Amino acid sequence: MVRIAQQAQAEMGLKSVILRVTEGGREVVTAALGESMTGVPAEPAMHFRNGNIAISYLGTALLRLVDQGRVGLDDPVARWLPGLEDGERITLRMLGASTTGLVDYVPLPEFQQAVSANPFRQWTAEELVALATGKERWYEPGTNWSYSHANFVLLGKALERITGTRLDVLLQREVMRPLGLRETRNSFTPDIPRPVLHAFASDRGIYEESTFWNPSWTTAPGAVQTTDICDLARSAAGVGSGELLSPAGYRDLLNPGTVGLGRPTDTCPATVCLAQTEATHYGMGLLVLGEWIAQHPLFFGYSASQAYLPSRRLAIAVSTTDGPTAQAGHSAHVIAQRIATALVPDHPIPDFG
């Protein structure tokens, strides 16, 4: 597995690769390759941004509230988000499963230009939601599927209002603490706890340090997190096994009604609405890739992947940073796929997006 990572690092031009594999909760391998910065070796204890990994925690937290009888997945969100257009038709399920039809603000030219002009800008939830709701919806709520960051910004706000608890505190109570994720935490600033895995990106046409570019736009305030590789592997197993959920909650985690959705329309192109099948689809804040439950963030020179195979209790966690010749893409996910092929060749991790 280390050799797979070494080959991938050279092939993809990566500055660092950190990986951990566990089976049944027992360590198979933990390793760090390359450098955090010039002359500073990467180490397994280094912290990095986990991006949309936190969205899987939002989905799990929502389902725990359902298990506790505090809300229903099909409750309209108007009660908690009274200013949201069509809030009477949009449900908590639709936010968590990304089936509201809300446009994703991230690919919008105006957003891309703003981030490029000032990557240190602190974005508010209100600004992000306004970008999405200022555009015509891709489709009627619940009729299709498309990934939109706006859904999860809104879900975070709804969870806060349902519980009367700040989102970072809620996720700590409902997910991180029960799973023992001691190195996973939110920050309301671009700070990263030491030791830091530094990142570099070519997003603005030059290769430059991007470690402390502001990630406030990536998901809901309170869920903008950092982690380390040991927590990422534990997260893969804890979330992927439904450890914190009832059997019914786990079924909804894996399929909240998105199988077969993702059909391109005139307003929702194929690059946004990806056809989904029984085997490969979006769950409640996570990806179902064949037999694997996964998530793989990519932004600001960081890439990560968590993947879990329930039948083998096999967890794969990978974090990468880009070197000056790296090509854009989910390098950590590609490495996770290669590790899975080596370990369980009859259970490959499919592509998604």
C-alpha positions, 0 to 999 in steps of 0.5 A: 500500500505504501508502494501504491502511494509512492507510485501515485505521488510520483505519477500525479506530482503530489507534494504529500500523501498521508494514508491509513487503512484499518480492518475491523478497527485494527491498523493495517498501515499508517504512513506519510510520504513527501513534504508538508513544506520544503524541508519539512516531512509530512507526518501522520499527526498533521492536520488538514482540511476535511471539506465535505467530510463534515457533510456526512456528519450533518447527515448523521446528526440529522438522522440521530435527531430523527431517531430521537423523535425530535423531527421527521425527515419529511418535515417542511423546513419553513418552520426553521427557515421561514425566509426560504422560498418554497420552504413549505415544499422543501423538506429536511430530507431534500436538504440532506440528500441535495434534491431541492433544486437549488443552484450550487453557488461554487461553479458560478462565475461571480463566485469563482471570480470573487474567490480568486480575487480574494481567497482570504475573504470570510463568507457568511451563510447569508451571502452564500445562500443568496448566490444560490437562491438568486438563480432560477432553480434547476428543477422542482424540489424533490424531482431530481438530484444535484450536488449543491453546497447551498443545501448543506449551508441551509441544513446546518442552519436548520439543525441549529434552530431545531436543537437551539444549539450552535452547529459546532457544539451539536456536531461535537455532541452527536458525532465527533465525541461518540465516534472518538474523533479527538482531532476533528474540530471546527474553526470560525477562522482559517486557522489549522491546529498544529502540526499543520499539513501545508497546502499549495495550489495553482488555482490563480495561475501561479503555484502558491501556498493556500494553507490559510485561504479561507474555507468559510464557503465550503459548508455551513458555519460550524462545520468547517473542519480540520482533522488528521488521518487517524480520525479520518479512518475512524470517521470512515468506519463510524459513519460508513457502518451507521454505528450511531444510527438505528437500522432505519436511520442507517437505511436512510443514510444510504438511500434517502430516496436519491436512487434513479435521480440525477437526470440532466434537464434543460436547466440542470446539465449533465455536468451537474446532474449525474445519472445515479443507479442503485449501485452508485448514488448520493446518500444523506450527505455521503456517496454510495459507490457500489459496496463502498460508503465514501466522501472525497473533498477537493479544494485549495490544494487539499484532497482527501478521501474516506471510504468504508466497505461494510462487508469487510469492515475495511476503512481507507483514509487518504490525504494529499497535497499538490505539487507544482506539476499536479493536475486538478483532480481527486488524487486522494480518491484515486489512491483510495481506489488503487488501495482497494483494488490491491486489498479487495480486488473483487470489491472495487471503488467506482468513480462518482463525479 
